């Protein structure tokens, strides 16, 4: 099957998208084929096409926040039928046989295949992403879109939303819990929306300026702390159960300060992934409150299903700016320049 996609051929020309024809992976027994209607633009796309996360496989078609309609299914697929609305996130395959895959941790499978800039280990085929007309993926990584949730709002949840939903859930977000969100950007706005409207937490946004204070309030955050203030740590208070860091800049990250305001056994979870190393700190910074520093990678299928249904049931909508897919250059530049509030969504315009 041949699809069309917007591809990058050189990380030095990372806004120079060209339309190419490409062959999708061969259809296997458990695969689902989707005609794409929308694809969100994720910060991961920019880290990848610029070479910030390492070498890329060219031509490279990015995009892993994908929604559309099912156009074909493999003979062993039971979950989906042609015509269903469905989505794909940042993963398209795993071994399905390891301990992690068998325990709802397939997003941590050591043989996992990313949606783009990756190769299938059993066939050697290259995985291409959602800035395109269509995609094929194993049914484990395809998700039904519930009624009441429009395609354009669902798409950016499939990476951006899930990336914060999973650690919130796994670290015990619940009514009455105290949650902090560092950075009100593409990821951060989802962390606020889900922590407030789904998990019913008391939420504080941490930002380096007051520019997004009103937006934070509109999303439901009860508190806002400007970290450029000299006494911001005192202003923030204490006993945060979990703090989600979406910060994308390593330099000057006050790790020790954020760890210090956690509750006993509280967690600072890193979902923002800067291109550079985080600053060092003394081990003693973990001792006074038994603080935890952790990371997180997207989420499991079980968590995706819960998140999407939770969004539909609670009227949670991504804050988006919609563009035609042919304007992918504008979108990636806007994300790089931190101009979007808060996710670009590309409407498919390829035939």
C-alpha positions as CSV (number, residue, x, y, z in Angstrom):
1,X,0.0,0.0,0.0
2,X,1.3,3.4,-1.0
3,X,0.6,6.6,1.0
4,X,1.7,10.2,0.7
5,X,3.5,12.1,3.4
6,X,5.2,15.3,4.3
7,X,8.9,14.4,4.8
8,X,12.1,15.9,6.0
9,X,15.3,14.9,4.2
10,X,17.9,16.8,6.1
11,X,17.9,17.9,9.8
12,X,19.7,21.1,8.8
13,X,16.6,22.0,6.8
14,X,14.1,20.9,9.3
15,X,11.3,23.1,8.1
16,X,11.6,22.0,4.5
17,X,8.9,19.5,4.1
18,X,8.4,17.7,0.8
19,X,5.5,15.5,-0.3
20,X,6.7,12.0,-1.0
21,X,5.1,8.7,-1.8
22,X,6.0,5.9,0.6
23,X,5.2,2.3,1.1
24,X,3.6,1.4,4.4
25,X,4.6,-1.7,6.3
26,X,3.1,-4.9,5.0
27,X,-0.3,-5.7,6.4
28,X,0.1,-8.4,9.2
29,X,-2.5,-10.5,11.0
30,X,-3.1,-8.0,13.8
31,X,-2.6,-4.7,11.9
32,X,-5.1,-1.9,11.5
33,X,-4.9,0.6,8.6
34,X,-6.2,4.1,9.2
35,X,-6.9,6.9,6.8
36,X,-5.7,10.0,8.7
37,X,-7.9,13.0,9.3
38,X,-5.8,14.9,11.9
39,X,-2.3,14.7,13.3
40,X,-1.1,16.7,16.3
41,X,2.3,18.3,16.4
42,X,4.4,17.2,19.3
43,X,7.6,18.7,20.8
44,X,9.1,15.2,20.0
45,X,8.7,15.9,16.3
46,X,10.9,19.0,16.6
47,X,13.5,17.3,18.7
48,X,13.7,14.6,16.1
49,X,13.7,16.5,12.8
50,X,16.3,18.9,14.2
51,X,18.6,16.1,15.2
52,X,18.4,17.1,18.8
53,X,17.8,13.5,19.9
54,X,20.3,11.9,17.5
55,X,20.6,10.7,14.0
56,X,17.4,10.4,11.9
57,X,16.3,7.9,9.2
58,X,15.6,9.9,6.0
59,X,13.3,10.6,4.4
60,X,11.6,11.1,7.7
61,X,7.8,11.5,8.2
62,X,7.0,12.6,11.7
63,X,3.8,12.8,13.6
64,X,2.4,10.5,16.4
65,X,-0.9,12.0,17.5
66,X,-3.0,10.5,14.8
67,X,-6.8,10.1,14.4
68,X,-8.8,8.9,11.4
69,X,-11.0,6.1,10.1
70,X,-10.2,2.5,9.8
71,X,-9.9,1.4,6.2
72,X,-8.6,-2.2,6.6
73,X,-8.0,-4.8,9.3
74,X,-5.9,-7.9,9.5
75,X,-7.6,-11.3,9.7
76,X,-7.0,-11.7,13.5
77,X,-8.1,-8.2,14.5
78,X,-11.2,-8.3,16.7
79,X,-11.3,-4.8,18.2
80,X,-11.9,-2.8,15.0
81,X,-13.9,-2.8,11.9
82,X,-13.7,-0.7,8.7
83,X,-15.3,2.7,9.4
84,X,-14.4,2.9,13.0
85,X,-12.9,6.1,14.3
86,X,-9.5,5.3,15.7
87,X,-6.2,6.8,16.8
88,X,-2.5,5.9,17.0
89,X,0.0,7.5,19.4
90,X,3.8,7.3,19.8
91,X,4.2,3.6,19.5
92,X,3.1,1.1,16.8
93,X,4.5,-2.3,17.9
94,X,6.0,-4.3,20.7
95,X,7.0,-7.9,21.1
96,X,3.8,-8.8,23.0
97,X,5.6,-11.6,24.7
98,X,7.9,-10.1,27.4
99,X,6.9,-9.5,31.1
100,X,6.3,-5.8,30.4
101,X,4.0,-6.4,27.5
102,X,2.0,-9.0,29.5
103,X,1.5,-6.6,32.5
104,X,0.1,-3.5,30.8
105,X,3.6,-2.0,30.4
106,X,3.9,-2.5,26.7
107,X,5.0,1.1,26.4
108,X,8.3,0.0,28.2
109,X,8.9,-3.0,26.0
110,X,12.6,-3.2,25.2
111,X,11.8,-4.1,21.6
112,X,9.2,-1.4,21.1
113,X,8.8,0.4,17.8
114,X,8.2,4.1,17.8
115,X,5.7,5.5,15.3
116,X,8.4,7.1,13.2
117,X,12.2,7.2,12.9
118,X,12.3,3.5,13.8
119,X,12.5,0.0,12.2
120,X,10.5,-3.1,12.8
121,X,12.9,-5.7,14.2
122,X,11.2,-8.7,12.6
123,X,10.9,-7.2,9.1
124,X,13.4,-4.3,8.9
125,X,10.7,-2.0,7.5
126,X,10.8,1.6,8.4
127,X,8.0,3.1,10.5
128,X,6.5,6.4,9.1
129,X,4.4,8.8,11.1
130,X,1.2,10.8,10.8
131,X,2.1,13.9,8.7
132,X,0.7,11.6,6.0
133,X,-2.4,10.2,4.4
134,X,-2.4,6.9,6.2
135,X,-0.8,4.5,8.6
136,X,-0.7,0.9,9.7
137,X,-0.1,-0.3,13.3
138,X,-0.6,-3.3,15.5
139,X,-4.1,-3.3,17.1
140,X,-2.6,-3.0,20.6
141,X,-1.5,0.5,19.6
142,X,-4.7,1.6,18.0
143,X,-7.4,3.1,20.1
144,X,-11.1,3.7,19.6
145,X,-12.2,7.3,19.8
146,X,-15.3,7.6,22.0
147,X,-18.4,9.4,21.1
148,X,-18.4,13.0,22.3
149,X,-14.7,13.5,21.6
150,X,-14.0,15.1,18.2
151,X,-11.1,14.0,16.1
152,X,-9.2,17.3,16.3
153,X,-9.4,17.3,20.1
154,X,-8.6,13.7,20.5
155,X,-5.5,13.7,18.3
156,X,-3.0,15.6,20.5
157,X,-4.1,13.6,23.6
158,X,-2.6,10.4,22.0
159,X,0.9,11.6,23.0
160,X,0.7,14.9,24.7
161,X,-2.2,13.9,26.9
162,X,-1.1,10.4,27.6
163,X,2.4,11.5,28.5
164,X,1.1,13.3,31.5
165,X,-2.0,11.2,32.2
166,X,0.0,8.0,32.8
167,X,2.3,9.4,35.5
168,X,-0.5,11.2,37.2
169,X,-2.4,8.0,37.5
170,X,0.6,5.9,38.4
171,X,1.7,8.3,41.1
172,X,-1.7,8.4,42.8
173,X,-3.4,11.5,41.5
174,X,-6.8,11.6,43.2
175,X,-9.3,13.9,44.9
176,X,-7.5,16.0,47.5
177,X,-4.0,15.2,46.3
178,X,-1.7,18.2,45.7
179,X,-0.3,18.3,42.2
180,X,2.3,20.7,40.7
181,X,2.8,21.3,37.0
182,X,6.1,22.8,35.8
183,X,5.5,24.6,32.5
184,X,2.2,25.5,30.9
185,X,3.0,24.4,27.4
186,X,1.8,21.6,25.1
187,X,2.2,18.9,27.8
188,X,1.6,21.2,30.8
189,X,-1.8,22.3,29.7
190,X,-2.9,18.6,29.5
191,X,-1.5,18.0,32.9
192,X,-3.6,20.8,34.3
193,X,-6.8,19.8,32.4
194,X,-6.6,16.1,33.5
195,X,-5.4,16.8,37.1
196,X,-8.2,19.3,37.7
197,X,-11.2,17.9,35.7
198,X,-10.5,14.1,35.8
199,X,-8.4,13.4,38.9
200,X,-10.0,16.3,40.9
201,X,-6.7,17.4,42.4
202,X,-5.5,20.7,43.9
203,X,-3.3,22.0,41.2
204,X,-0.4,24.6,41.1
205,X,1.2,25.7,37.9
206,X,4.9,26.8,38.0
207,X,6.0,29.1,35.3
208,X,8.9,31.5,34.8
209,X,6.6,34.4,34.0
210,X,3.0,35.6,34.5
211,X,2.2,35.4,30.7
212,X,0.1,32.3,31.1
213,X,-1.4,32.9,34.5
214,X,-4.9,33.7,33.1
215,X,-4.8,30.6,30.9
216,X,-3.9,28.4,33.9
217,X,-6.9,29.8,35.8
218,X,-9.2,29.1,32.8
219,X,-8.0,25.5,32.8
220,X,-8.9,25.2,36.4
221,X,-5.6,25.5,38.2
222,X,-6.1,26.8,41.7
223,X,-2.7,28.3,42.2
224,X,0.1,29.9,40.1
225,X,3.7,30.4,41.1
226,X,6.1,32.6,39.2
227,X,9.5,30.9,39.6
228,X,11.4,34.0,38.7
229,X,10.4,35.5,42.0
230,X,13.2,35.3,44.6
231,X,11.0,33.6,47.2
232,X,9.1,31.3,44.9
233,X,9.8,28.2,46.9
234,X,8.2,29.7,50.0
235,X,5.3,30.9,48.0
236,X,4.7,27.4,46.5
237,X,4.2,25.8,49.9
238,X,5.0,22.2,50.7
239,X,3.7,18.6,50.6
240,X,3.1,18.2,46.9
241,X,2.2,14.6,46.2
242,X,3.4,14.7,42.6
243,X,5.0,17.3,40.5
244,X,5.0,16.8,36.7
245,X,7.8,18.6,35.0
246,X,7.2,19.5,31.3
247,X,10.2,21.8,31.2
248,X,12.2,21.5,28.0
249,X,15.3,23.4,29.1
250,X,18.0,21.8,31.2
251,X,20.1,24.8,32.0
252,X,19.3,26.3,35.4
253,X,16.7,23.7,36.3
254,X,16.3,24.0,40.2
255,X,15.9,20.3,40.8
256,X,16.8,20.4,44.5
257,X,14.2,23.2,45.1
258,X,11.4,21.2,43.5
259,X,12.3,18.0,45.3
260,X,12.3,20.0,48.6
261,X,8.6,20.9,48.3
262,X,7.4,17.3,47.9
263,X,5.5,15.4,50.5
264,X,7.2,12.4,52.1
265,X,7.7,9.9,49.3
266,X,6.4,12.4,46.8
267,X,7.5,12.3,43.2
268,X,9.0,14.7,40.8
269,X,8.2,13.1,37.4
270,X,10.1,14.2,34.3
271,X,8.1,14.2,31.0
272,X,9.9,17.2,29.4
273,X,13.0,15.8,27.7
274,X,15.6,18.6,27.0
275,X,18.3,18.0,24.4
276,X,21.0,18.6,27.1
277,X,21.9,17.0,30.4
278,X,20.1,18.1,33.6
279,X,22.2,19.9,36.2
280,X,23.8,17.9,39.0
281,X,22.8,18.0,42.7
282,X,23.9,16.4,46.0
283,X,22.3,13.1,47.0
284,X,21.3,14.7,50.3
285,X,18.6,16.5,48.4
286,X,16.5,13.3,48.4
287,X,16.8,12.6,52.1
288,X,14.7,15.0,54.1
289,X,11.4,13.9,52.6
290,X,12.4,10.6,50.9
291,X,11.8,12.3,47.6
292,X,11.5,10.4,44.3
293,X,12.8,11.5,40.9
294,X,11.3,9.6,38.1
295,X,10.6,9.6,34.4
296,X,7.7,8.3,32.2
297,X,7.2,7.2,28.7
298,X,3.7,7.7,27.1
299,X,1.3,5.1,28.6
300,X,-0.3,1.7,28.2
301,X,-3.4,0.9,26.1
302,X,-5.4,0.5,29.3
303,X,-4.4,4.1,30.3
304,X,-5.2,5.5,26.8
305,X,-8.7,4.0,26.9
306,X,-9.3,5.5,30.4
307,X,-8.0,8.9,29.3
308,X,-10.0,9.2,26.2
309,X,-13.2,8.1,27.9
310,X,-12.5,10.4,30.8
311,X,-12.0,13.3,28.4
312,X,-15.3,12.6,26.7
313,X,-17.2,12.1,30.0
314,X,-15.8,15.3,31.5
315,X,-15.9,17.6,28.5
316,X,-12.1,17.9,28.4
317,X,-10.9,19.5,25.2
318,X,-7.3,20.1,24.0
319,X,-6.5,23.8,23.5
320,X,-5.6,23.7,19.8
321,X,-4.7,25.8,16.8
322,X,-5.8,24.0,13.6
323,X,-3.7,24.2,10.4
324,X,-3.8,22.3,7.1
325,X,-1.1,19.7,7.0
326,X,0.6,21.5,4.1
327,X,1.5,24.2,6.7
328,X,3.6,21.7,8.8
329,X,6.6,24.1,8.4
330,X,4.7,26.8,10.2
331,X,3.6,24.5,12.9
332,X,7.0,23.0,13.8
333,X,8.6,26.5,13.7
334,X,5.8,27.7,16.0
335,X,6.4,24.9,18.5
336,X,10.2,25.6,18.4
337,X,9.6,29.3,19.1
338,X,7.0,28.5,21.8
339,X,4.3,30.4,20.1
340,X,1.5,27.9,20.1
341,X,-1.2,27.8,22.8
342,X,-1.2,24.9,23.2
343,X,-1.1,22.3,20.5
344,X,-1.1,22.5,16.7
345,X,-3.3,20.0,15.0
346,X,-2.7,19.4,11.3
347,X,-5.8,18.6,9.1
348,X,-4.9,16.1,6.5
349,X,-5.0,17.6,2.9
350,X,-3.3,14.9,0.9
351,X,-5.1,12.8,-1.6
